């Protein structure tokens, strides 16, 4: 790895001096150009955004290297585009739009609506060409795109396959019946939308290839769209979380949409427990999310017995499911992800689950009050679990050791707000060296524990130390992490400016939240 430049030397001036000493008309004689492109790009990763602009004017080859660096970093791309807009550099901006459409479509949206650029024909041609290649578009609240503007823009996305509209408070119900949505659309995501039954029917009739539909918190919808079979039979994924689906509507839906592989009913509080006793989910279902619903033991067993190919199951915060049912539950052997957070699952149920789900990779048990009340059995160390979340549980050091020994492949671990874990765990405990992500918010980890963790977990990429009160400011002045470290949260810790400067100097590419 190339070390970061010394703080006493301006990296931009050094690089520019290097070019000044070379014959730029003969790139083969330039020392920097003699290096592999990947290495040169890595060197430039230590140069701030403003410095990159200065370096880029040295030659066309230097400009290409800077452009490659900007493409790799979206924040630098934003700086670059803003600078070009201020300079009205049509040629360079057009080049960027043509080469990197997936990174700059929002800027192009803004440009196409800016009247002062209408006379810049090369730019408009580049924007039009770029729009044709775009297949995914996400409209967020910060974009502040009005309904009239979106009406004008959608028709120029002929190849759009995915459209996400989040919190579309600016869009009326009539928008979805009048908008020229691209005919080839395959995936549509709407959150807090004013769309009505008529709007859904209009979209379905227009977009014959629609396969994935998310109608999250769309409260203007009625159950008529389910009872009258308004949804396409070819749907493979349907997200109805935070809606008011009725029992009759869900029964009709499951009968009509028999090709569903993903069904999300999270927080549909209007569904009764008895509807799941009668429900016949599509046999092809692979992902079933039931968080916050009234489903009970009988309903859960009926639904999962039918879905023999289930890979993802979420029944978190389902208070009607008891540990007795889970002990006798016929777990799917194909299950990869299980979220049983905020349930009464206990260790016996957990052991039963692990014994019958050999393919399980992700296990979430946060806020499960009974899970560690008593460990009555040991676990064999041959499970394939790679992600474990036991946030806000009463797990002790010895109990965690049992789990860690059983999960030798663990990559992601959530231990936030586990009050019974001691500081000694991070010093002498069997924390897996395979860890890539660790969350220990409000943990008891000390300076010595953090140093041990940093030295042992060389694959660690993200670490959350928020509100870890036992860490002193001194540890941040001397500690260093592995080169793979990418994200570090130090909010509400004792870190000071000196410690923060040390971390930034040793890990210039690491994102630090402090």
N, C-alpha and C positions, 0 to 999 in steps of 0.2 A: 504493500500500500504506500502511496506517495504521502509523506508527512505534510501537515499544514505549513504554510509559509510562516516565517518568523514575524512577530508583531512589529519588529523594528524596521521591516522592509515592506515597502508598498508593492504588493503583488502585481498590480496593474502596471506600475512604472517598470518593474522588472521584465514583464512580458513584452511591453512596448519597446524597451531598450533592446531586447533580444531580436525583435524584428528589425529595428533600426540598424543593427549590426549585420544583417543578412541582406543578400541581394534578392528582393522580393520578386523580381522578374524571373528568377530561377528558383522555384520552390524547392528543387532537390537539394539546394545549398543551404536551406534554412534548417537550423538545428531542431526547431520545434516540429516542423513538418516531417522530420525524419522519424519521429515517434509514431507508434500506432495511434489511430484515431481515438480508440477507446481510452488510451492513457492520456492523450491530450485533453479529451473531454473531461477526464477525471481531474486533471490539473486545474482546468477552468472552473470546476465545481467549488474551488476555494476562493474564487473571485466574486465580489459582490456585484449586484445587478448594474449599478452605475458604471463600475469599472469595465464590465463586459462591453458596454456601448463604446467606450474609449478604445478598447482593444480591437473591436470589430472593424474599425475604419482603417486598420493597417493594410489590409489587402482583401481581395475577394475570398481567398482561402480562409483568412481569419474570420471574415463575416460568416462563412459557412459553418465554421466551428462554433461561433457564438450562437448561430441559429439553432444548431443541434443541441447546444446546452439549454437554450430557452425552451425548446420542445420538451426536454426532459423535466423541466420545472415550470409548473403552471403559473407560479407567482412571478417568475422572471418573464414569462410570455406576456403577462398582463402589463408589466412595466414597459416591455419592448413595444407593445401595441399602442399604449398610451403615448409614448414618445413619438411614434410614427404619426399618430393622429394629430398631435400638436404641430409637427413639422409638415403635415399634409404630404408625406412622402408616398405618393400613389404607387410608384414602381416597386419599392420594397414591400409595402403592405400587400400589394397584389401578389407578389411572389410568396409571401407567407401564407396567404389565404389559399393559394393553389396547392402548396406543398403540405399543409397541415390543417385540413378542414375540420377534423374532429376536435382540434384544440381551440378553434377560434370562431365557432359558429355563432356564439352569443354576441361577439364583437361585430360579426357580419350582420346579424339581426339589427343591431343598433345603427350600424352604418347605413343599411338599406332604408332606415326610417329617418335619417338625418338629411333634411332637404338641401343643406349646403354641399352635399357630395353628389347630387344628382347629375351635375355636369361632368363628373369624372368618369368618362366612358370605360377606360381600362379597368377601373376598380369595380364598376357595376358588372362588367363581363366576368371578372374573377369571382364575384359574389354569386352570380347566377350559376356558374360552373360548379362552385363549391356546394351550393344548395342541392344540386342534382345528385351529388355523391353522399349527402347526409342521410343516414338511416335511423338515427336516434336523436330525439329532441326532448329536452326537459325544461319546462317553464316553471320558474320558482317565484315566490312573492317578491323577492328583491329585483326581479327583472322588470317589474312594473309595466308589463305589456298590456295594453288596453284591448278590449274586445274587437274594436274596429281594426286595429293594427294586426291582430292575430287572424282575422278574416282575410286580410290582404296577403299575409305571409304564407299560410298553410298551402295554398294551391301551388306554390313554387317549390314544394318538397315532394316531387313525384315518387321518390323511392323511399319515403319514410316508412320504417317498419315498427318503430316504438315511439310512443308519445306519452310523456308524463306531465300532468298539469297539477301542481301542488297548491292547495289553498287558493283556488281560483275564484276569489270573491269578486273580481272584476268582470267575471263572465256570467251573463244571465242564462236562464233556462233555455231561452230560444236559440242561444248560440249553438247548442249541440244538435238542433234540428236543421240549422241553416248552414253550418260550417262545411266547407269543402275539404273534409278529412281525406287524406290520400287513400286511394282504393286498396292499396297493398298493405295497409296497416295490420300488424299481427299482434301487437301488445298495446293496451291502453290503461293508464293509471290515472285515476282521479281521486283527489283528496279534498274533502269539504267542498264539494261541488254542488251547484244548484241544479244539476241534471235531473230530469224527471223521467217517468216511464216512457213518455213519447220520445225524449232525447235518446234513451238507450235503444229503443226500437229503430230509430232513424240511423243510428250509428251501426247497428247490427246489419240492417238492410244494405247499407252502403259498403261496409267493410266485410266482404264475404270471407276473407282470410283470417279474421280475428280469432286468435287462439288463447290469449291471456287477457283477462279483464279484472281490473281492481276498482271497486266502487266503495272506497273507504270513507265512512262518516258522511255519506250522501243521504241526508235525512229527508229529501224531497221525494225519494223513491217510495213506491208502495209495493205491496206483495203481488200486485197484478202481473208484474213482469215475470214472476215465477209461476203463478197459478195459470197464466195464459200462455206459458211456454214461449216468452218473447226472446229468451237467450238462445244463442246458436248451439246446436247439439255438438258441434265440433270443438267447443271450448275444452282446453286442457288444464287451465289454471283460473281459479275464481277466488277473489278476495272480497269478502263482505264484512270485514271487521268494523266494529263500532256502528253497525246499522240496526234496524228494528225488524229483522226478519221474523216472520210468524212461523208457528209449527207447520201449518198447512203449506206455507210457501217453501219451507225447507224440504218437506216430503216430495212436493211437486218437482222441485229443483233436482233432487237426487235421482228421480225417476227419468227426467228429461235429459240431463247432461251426463250421459253414461260414460263419456270419454275423459272425465276429469281425472287428472293426476295430482292436482294441488287444490285444496279447499281450505280457506281460512274463515273461521266463524268467530274469531276472538271478540270477546266483550259484546256479543249479541245477547243482551240481558233479557230480551223478550222471549227467548226460546225456553220452553219448559223442560224439566228433566225427563218427562214421559215421552217426548218426541224422539229422543235418542233410543228408547226401547223399541220403537217401530221403524226407525230410520234404516235404510239399506244403502249405504254409501257405495259409489261406483267401485267395482272390484279392482279397477286399474289404479285406484288412489295410492299415491306414494307419500304425500305430505298432508297431514291433518292437524290443523291448529284449532284448539277448543278453549284457549285461555279465557278465564273469567266467565264461563258459561255455567249453566245449572246441571250439566251432565253428572250422572251418578255412576255407581259401580255397574249396575246392570246395563246402562247405556254404553259405557266405555267398553265393556266386554263384547257386547253385540257388534258395535262398530268395528272394533279391531279384529274380531274373529272373521269378519267378512273380507277385510282388506289384508290379504295374505302377502302383498308386496310392499307393505308400509315401510318407509325408510325414515320418516320424520314425524314424530308425535309430540304434540305440545298440549298438556292438560294442566299447565300452571295456574294457580289461583282458582282451582275447581274444588270448592270446599265440600262438595257432596261425595267425593271419592274417599273411601276409607282404606286403611292399611290392610284390613282383612281381605278385601277384594284384590288388592295388589299382590298379596302373598300367593293367591291362587290364579293369578292372571295368566292367560296364555299369550305371552309376549311374542311378537313377530320376530322370527329368526333373521329377517332382513333389515331390522331396525338399525339405523346409523346415528340418529339424533333423538334424544329424549329430554324434554323439559318438564320436570315435576316440581318446579319451584313453588313455594307457598302452599304445599299440600301436607297431608299428615303421613306421608311415606316414612317408614322406619327402616332400620338397618336390615331386618329380616326380609322386608319387601325388596330392598335394594339388592341384597344377595341373590334373591330369586330372579330379579330382573337381569343381573349380570350373568347368571348361569344360563339364561335362556336367550340371550341376545349376543351371540358371538361376534357380530359385526359392529357392535356399538362403538362409535367414535367420540360422540359428544354427550356429556351428562351434566345437566344443570339442576342443582338442588338448593339454590339460595332460599333463605328464609324458611327452611323446613325445620320446625321446632323439635320434631321427634326423631330425626334421622340419627342423631348421635346420643340419644338418651341412654342407650345400652348397646354395646357391640357384643353379640352372642356367638359370633362365628368368625373365623378367619377367611380371608379371600385368597384364592390361588393367584400367584403372580404371572398370569398369562393373558390378561385382558388387553384389548386393543384400544382402549380409551385414550384419546389424545387431548381432549378438552374437559376440564372439571371445574365447575363453579359451585362452591359451597359458601358463598358470601352470606354474612349475618347468620351463621349457625353457631351452635355451642360446641363445636369440635375441639378436642384437646390435642395436645402434642402426640400422645400415644395413639389416639384414634386416627389422626392424619397420617402417621407413619404406616398404619395398616393399609390405608388407601394408596399411599405413594408406592409402597412395595408391590401393590397389586397392579399398578398402572405404570409399567416401565417405559412406555412410549409417550408419556405425557408431554405435551408441548405448551398448553395454555392452562393456567391455574388462577382461579379467583378466590382469594382469602380475605377480602375486605371485611372489616367490622367483625372479625372472629375474636371475641374478647378473651377467650380461654387459651388462646395460643400464647406461649411464652416467647420472650426475646431469644432464649437459648435455641429455639427451633431453627432459626436462620444461621446459627453458628455451628451447631453440631448435628442438626437434623438432616434427614436424607432428601434434601431438596434436589430434584432431578437436574442433571446437567443438560438434559435435552430441552429444557424450557426455552420457549421463544417469547412468551407473554406472561406477565405476572402482575396481578392486582392485589395490593395489600393496603388499601385505604384504611386509615385509623388503626394501623397495625402497631405491634409492640417492637418492631425491628429497631435495633440500635446501630451505632456507627460500626461496631465490629461485625454485626450481622450483615450490613450492607456491603462492607468490604469483602466478606466471605462470599456473598452472593455474586458480586461482580467478578470475582476471581474464578468462581466455579462454573457459572452459567455463561459460557462463551458464545452461545447461540442466541442469547437474549436480545430481542428486538424492541420490546415495549415493556415499560415498568411504570406502575402507578403507585406513587408514595404519598398521595394526598393525605394531609392531616396526620402524618406519622410524627407524633410529638416527641418521641425519644431520640430522634436524629438531631445532632447539634450542627451548627453552621460550619464547624471545623472540618467535618467529613467531606463536605462538598468542595473544599479548597484543595484537596489532595486526591480524591478518588477519580478513577478512570474506568470506563466500561470497554467491552469488546468492540471492535470495529463494526460489528453488525447492528449495534444499538441505533435505533431510529427514532424512538419516541419516549419521552420521560416527563412525567407529571410530578411537580414539586409544589403544588398549590397548598397553602396553609402549612408550610414547613418553615424551619428556621434559616433557610438559605439566604445569604446576603449577596451584595453585588460582587464581592470578591469570589465567592464560590460559583456564582453564575458565570463570571468571566472565565474561570478555570474550565468549567464544563464546555463552554462555547469554544474555547481555544483548543481543547483536546478532541472535541467532537463537533466540528463546524457544520456538519450536515444533519445533526440530530435536532429534532423538534423538541423544545423544552417549554413546558407550561409551568410558569412560576409566578 
